[in-house]
Amino acid sequence: MFIDLLRKRRSIRSFQDKAVEQEKIDLLIEAMLRAPSSRGLNPWEFVVIRKRETIQALAKTKPHGSAFMKGATLAIAVCADPEKCDVWIEDCSIAAILLHLQATDLGLGSCWVQIRRREHDAQQSAEAYVAETLGLKEGMVVEAIIAIGYPLKESFGHPESSLLPDKVSFERYGEKG
């Protein structure tokens, strides 16, 4: 059941030194490409990164929150052409969550690295650093990078007790069911 997949998924930041098989990469790509998109405009574009040296460079994208990528054997940059669609952020986010869920279903771990509106250093944004590192064409933007690999250790999803049912209203904000 789908809910079982959601219950299992967790952000994974420690990976085995084991390459992700091409068949699994193909399924990850298919999952992203099947993402719904506003008005079918598909503003997203993806860069699949398998080269260790490129992943190592991307692990230096931000002062905090990207270093763990150095242990991943696969990373996928979720990019967009913002001229194609005014809701590219939403469309990219949908594709990214499908990527996370497909990774979990394949026995892989994954973790989101926020790029948009983050700094690389005092002179350059994280987005500009990633765009330069990956050779993106002018005008392309980067929402996130998803680090992927085989988890170093088994992790379990968040317990039901960590859910926040108080965040749910019925019919009108603040009304509890």
C-alpha positions in Angstrom: 0.0 0.0 0.0 1.1 3.6 -0.7 0.8 4.6 3.0 3.3 1.9 3.9 5.8 3.6 1.5 5.1 6.9 3.2 5.6 5.3 6.6 8.9 3.9 5.6 10.4 7.0 3.9 13.1 8.9 5.8 15.8 11.4 4.9 19.1 9.5 4.6 22.4 11.2 4.9 24.8 8.3 5.2 25.4 6.0 2.3 27.2 2.8 1.4 30.0 3.0 -1.2 27.9 1.1 -3.7 26.8 2.5 -7.0 23.1 2.6 -7.9 22.4 0.2 -10.7 21.3 1.7 -14.1 18.0 -0.1 -14.0 17.2 1.8 -10.7 18.4 5.1 -12.2 16.1 4.5 -15.1 13.1 4.0 -12.7 14.0 7.1 -10.8 14.1 9.1 -14.0 10.8 7.7 -15.1 9.2 8.6 -11.7 10.3 12.2 -12.1 9.2 12.5 -15.7 5.7 11.2 -14.7 5.3 14.1 -12.2 2.2 16.2 -12.8 2.8 19.7 -14.0 0.6 22.7 -14.1 -1.0 23.0 -17.5 1.3 20.3 -18.7 4.1 22.8 -19.2 6.8 20.6 -17.5 9.2 23.4 -16.6 11.5 21.0 -14.8 14.8 19.6 -16.1 17.0 17.1 -14.3 20.7 16.6 -14.2 21.7 13.0 -13.1 25.1 13.0 -11.5 27.1 9.7 -11.1 30.7 11.0 -11.3 32.2 11.0 -7.8 34.2 14.2 -8.5 31.1 16.1 -9.4 29.2 14.9 -6.4 32.2 15.9 -4.2 32.1 19.4 -5.7 28.3 19.6 -5.1 28.9 18.6 -1.5 30.6 22.0 -1.1 27.6 23.9 -2.4 26.6 25.4 1.0 28.4 25.9 4.3 25.8 23.9 6.0 23.5 21.1 4.8 25.3 19.8 1.7 28.5 18.1 3.0 26.8 14.8 3.6 26.4 14.5 -0.2 30.0 13.4 -0.5 29.0 9.9 0.6 26.2 9.6 -2.0 26.9 7.6 -5.2 24.1 9.4 -7.1 22.7 12.9 -7.1 20.0 14.5 -9.1 19.7 18.2 -9.5 16.1 19.4 -9.9 16.2 22.4 -12.2 13.8 24.5 -14.1 13.3 27.0 -16.8 11.2 29.6 -14.9 10.2 31.3 -18.2 8.1 28.2 -19.0 5.8 28.4 -16.0 5.0 30.7 -13.1 4.6 27.7 -10.7 7.9 26.0 -11.5 8.7 25.7 -7.8 5.6 23.7 -7.2 6.2 21.5 -10.3 9.8 20.8 -9.3 8.7 20.0 -5.7 6.2 17.5 -6.9 8.8 15.8 -9.1 11.3 15.8 -6.2 8.9 14.0 -3.9 8.1 11.4 -6.5 11.9 10.9 -6.8 12.2 10.4 -3.0 9.3 7.9 -2.9 10.6 5.9 -5.9 14.1 5.8 -4.2 12.5 4.4 -1.0 10.5 1.9 -3.0 13.7 0.7 -4.6 15.5 0.3 -1.3 17.5 3.4 -1.7 17.9 6.3 0.6 17.6 10.0 -0.4 17.8 13.4 1.1 16.9 16.9 -0.2 19.5 19.6 -0.4 17.9 23.0 -0.6 19.6 25.2 -3.2 17.1 27.9 -4.1 17.7 31.0 -2.0 20.7 29.6 -0.3 24.3 30.9 -0.3 27.4 29.2 -1.3 29.7 31.9 0.2 29.7 35.7 0.6 30.3 36.2 -3.1 28.1 33.5 -4.8 24.7 31.9 -4.3 24.4 28.2 -4.0 22.3 28.2 -7.2 25.0 30.0 -9.2 27.6 27.6 -7.8 25.5 24.5 -8.9 24.7 26.1 -12.2 28.4 26.7 -12.9 29.4 23.2 -11.7 26.8 21.5 -13.9 27.1 23.8 -16.9 23.5 24.8 -16.9 22.3 27.1 -19.7 21.6 30.7 -19.0 18.3 31.3 -17.3 18.0 27.9 -15.7 17.4 27.8 -12.0 18.1 25.1 -9.4 15.5 24.2 -6.7 17.3 21.4 -5.0 19.7 18.5 -5.3 18.5 15.0 -4.2 21.4 12.9 -2.9 20.7 9.2 -3.4 22.4 5.9 -2.5 22.2 2.7 -0.5 21.7 3.6 3.2 24.6 2.9 5.4 22.3 1.6 8.1 18.7 0.6 8.2 16.4 3.5 9.2 12.8 3.5 10.1 10.2 6.0 9.2 8.9 8.5 11.7 6.6 7.1 14.3 2.9 7.8 14.2 3.4 9.7 17.5 5.5 12.3 15.6 2.6 13.3 13.4 0.9 16.6 14.0 -2.9 16.1 13.9 -3.4 19.6 15.4 -2.3 20.9 12.0 -5.6 19.6 10.4 -8.8 21.6 10.4 -12.2 20.6 9.0 -14.4 22.8 7.0 -12.9 26.1 8.4 -9.5 26.8 9.8 -9.3 26.0 13.5 -12.3 23.7 13.5 -11.3 20.2 14.7 -13.1 17.1 13.6 
